[in-house]
């Protein structure tokens, strides 16, 4: 099942003859709306969780810290998280993630993926090249201690990132938060 609400997940998980084995929904350090209702429901019903968009359209990759890091024709400029004021907030958080990543000997993207694995979910990042795939897969070897997770949580708690996933006119179509 993809992008379902808590109610949809509950209904899907108990439909006779059609049990849901896994739910795929957007989830990342930048977008944690599933943590309150959807993830607990999945865990309660024994449904696996696959995190789509785990790098928040590249925001958590560590390369986009400010408005000038985006090409003038980059479509992400139309997404709230990448608008200049929101990107200033988000870039500062990603820079802090980069500091932790440096200490852990990994990339910022690998740290963000390892954080998801530590949450008990399976991230599915987009990979345009074999090199990207291999770098993303190496996140499985990043060992985050409870202290690392607490440190990340301190500067990137739910709601810390600025801007919605989509413009307000489209957010009503998103049922997975």
C-alpha positions as CSV (number, residue, x, y, z in Angstrom):
1,X,0.0,0.0,0.0
2,X,1.3,3.5,-0.7
3,X,0.6,6.8,1.1
4,X,-2.3,5.8,3.3
5,X,-3.6,7.5,6.4
6,X,-3.9,5.8,9.8
7,X,-7.5,4.9,9.1
8,X,-6.6,3.5,5.6
9,X,-3.8,1.5,7.1
10,X,-6.0,0.1,9.8
11,X,-8.7,-0.8,7.3
12,X,-6.2,-2.3,4.9
13,X,-4.4,-4.3,7.6
14,X,-7.5,-6.2,8.5
15,X,-9.4,-6.6,5.2
16,X,-10.1,-10.3,5.0
17,X,-8.2,-12.0,2.2
18,X,-6.2,-8.8,1.4
19,X,-3.8,-8.1,4.3
20,X,-1.3,-5.3,3.9
21,X,2.3,-6.4,4.4
22,X,4.0,-3.1,3.9
23,X,3.2,0.6,3.6
24,X,5.3,3.0,1.6
25,X,5.0,6.7,2.5
26,X,7.2,9.7,2.5
27,X,9.3,9.8,5.7
28,X,12.6,11.5,6.5
29,X,14.2,13.7,9.1
30,X,12.7,16.6,7.3
31,X,9.2,15.2,7.2
32,X,8.2,13.2,10.3
33,X,4.4,13.5,10.1
34,X,3.9,9.7,10.1
35,X,5.4,9.3,13.6
36,X,2.4,10.1,15.6
37,X,-0.3,7.8,14.1
38,X,0.8,5.9,11.0
39,X,4.1,4.3,12.3
40,X,2.5,3.2,15.5
41,X,-0.5,1.7,13.6
42,X,1.9,-0.2,11.3
43,X,3.8,-1.6,14.3
44,X,0.6,-2.5,16.0
45,X,-0.7,-4.4,13.0
46,X,2.7,-5.9,12.0
47,X,2.9,-4.0,8.8
48,X,6.4,-3.1,7.5
49,X,7.2,0.5,6.6
50,X,9.1,1.7,3.6
51,X,10.3,5.3,3.7
52,X,9.8,7.0,0.3
53,X,11.7,10.2,-0.3
54,X,14.1,9.6,2.6
55,X,16.4,12.4,1.5
56,X,13.6,14.9,1.1
57,X,14.2,15.5,-2.6
58,X,17.9,15.9,-2.0
59,X,17.6,18.4,0.9
60,X,19.2,15.9,3.2
61,X,22.1,15.1,0.9
62,X,24.2,17.9,2.3
63,X,24.8,19.7,-1.0
64,X,21.9,22.2,-0.8
65,X,22.4,24.5,2.1
66,X,21.3,27.8,0.7
67,X,19.3,29.2,-2.2
68,X,22.3,29.8,-4.4
69,X,23.0,26.0,-4.3
70,X,20.0,25.4,-6.5
71,X,20.2,26.0,-10.3
72,X,17.8,28.8,-11.4
73,X,15.7,26.3,-13.3
74,X,15.6,23.7,-10.6
75,X,12.0,22.7,-10.0
76,X,12.6,22.3,-6.3
77,X,12.5,26.1,-6.1
78,X,8.7,25.7,-6.3
79,X,8.6,23.4,-3.2
80,X,8.2,25.2,0.1
81,X,11.2,23.5,1.8
82,X,13.4,25.0,-0.9
83,X,12.1,28.5,-0.8
84,X,14.8,30.9,0.3
85,X,13.5,31.6,3.9
86,X,12.7,28.0,4.6
87,X,16.0,26.8,2.9
88,X,18.0,29.1,5.2
89,X,16.5,27.2,8.3
90,X,16.8,23.8,6.7
91,X,20.3,24.4,5.4
92,X,21.4,25.2,9.0
93,X,19.9,21.9,10.2
94,X,21.5,19.9,7.4
95,X,24.9,21.6,8.1
96,X,24.6,20.2,11.7
97,X,23.8,16.8,10.3
98,X,26.9,17.2,8.2
99,X,29.0,17.7,11.3
100,X,27.7,14.5,12.8
101,X,28.2,12.7,9.5
102,X,31.8,13.9,9.4
103,X,32.4,12.5,12.9
104,X,30.8,9.2,11.9
105,X,32.9,9.0,8.7
106,X,29.9,9.0,6.4
107,X,28.1,11.4,4.1
108,X,25.2,13.5,5.2
109,X,22.9,11.4,3.0
110,X,24.2,8.2,4.6
111,X,23.5,9.6,8.1
112,X,20.0,10.6,7.2
113,X,19.4,7.0,5.8
114,X,21.0,5.4,8.8
115,X,18.7,7.4,11.0
116,X,15.7,5.9,9.2
117,X,17.1,2.4,9.6
118,X,17.5,3.1,13.3
119,X,13.8,4.0,13.4
120,X,13.0,0.5,12.2
121,X,12.0,1.4,8.7
122,X,13.4,0.6,5.2
123,X,14.4,3.7,3.2
124,X,14.2,3.6,-0.6
125,X,16.3,6.6,-1.8
126,X,16.4,7.4,-5.5
127,X,19.6,6.5,-7.2
128,X,20.5,7.8,-10.6
129,X,23.8,6.0,-10.9
130,X,25.5,2.9,-9.6
131,X,27.7,5.1,-7.5
132,X,24.7,6.8,-5.9
133,X,23.2,3.3,-5.2
134,X,26.4,2.1,-3.6
135,X,26.8,5.2,-1.5
136,X,23.1,4.9,-0.3
137,X,23.5,1.2,0.5
138,X,26.6,2.0,2.6
139,X,24.3,3.7,5.0
140,X,23.5,0.3,6.3
141,X,27.0,0.2,7.8
142,X,26.7,3.5,9.7
143,X,26.3,2.6,13.4
144,X,24.3,5.2,15.2
145,X,24.5,5.0,19.0
146,X,21.8,6.1,21.3
147,X,23.9,9.2,22.0
148,X,24.1,9.9,18.2
149,X,20.3,9.6,17.9
150,X,19.7,11.8,20.9
151,X,22.1,14.4,19.5
152,X,20.3,14.4,16.1
153,X,17.0,14.6,17.8
154,X,18.1,17.6,19.8
155,X,18.6,19.8,16.7
156,X,16.3,18.0,14.3
157,X,13.1,17.1,16.3
158,X,9.8,16.7,14.5
159,X,8.8,20.1,13.1
160,X,12.3,21.6,13.0
161,X,12.5,21.7,9.3
162,X,10.7,24.7,7.7
163,X,8.2,24.4,4.8
164,X,5.7,21.8,3.8
165,X,6.4,19.0,1.3
166,X,4.1,20.7,-1.2
167,X,2.4,24.1,-1.7
168,X,-0.7,24.7,0.5
169,X,-3.1,24.2,-2.4
170,X,-1.8,20.6,-2.8
171,X,-1.4,19.6,0.8
172,X,-5.0,18.7,1.2
173,X,-4.4,15.8,-1.3
174,X,-1.8,14.3,1.0
175,X,-3.5,11.8,3.3
176,X,-0.4,10.2,4.9
177,X,0.3,12.6,7.8
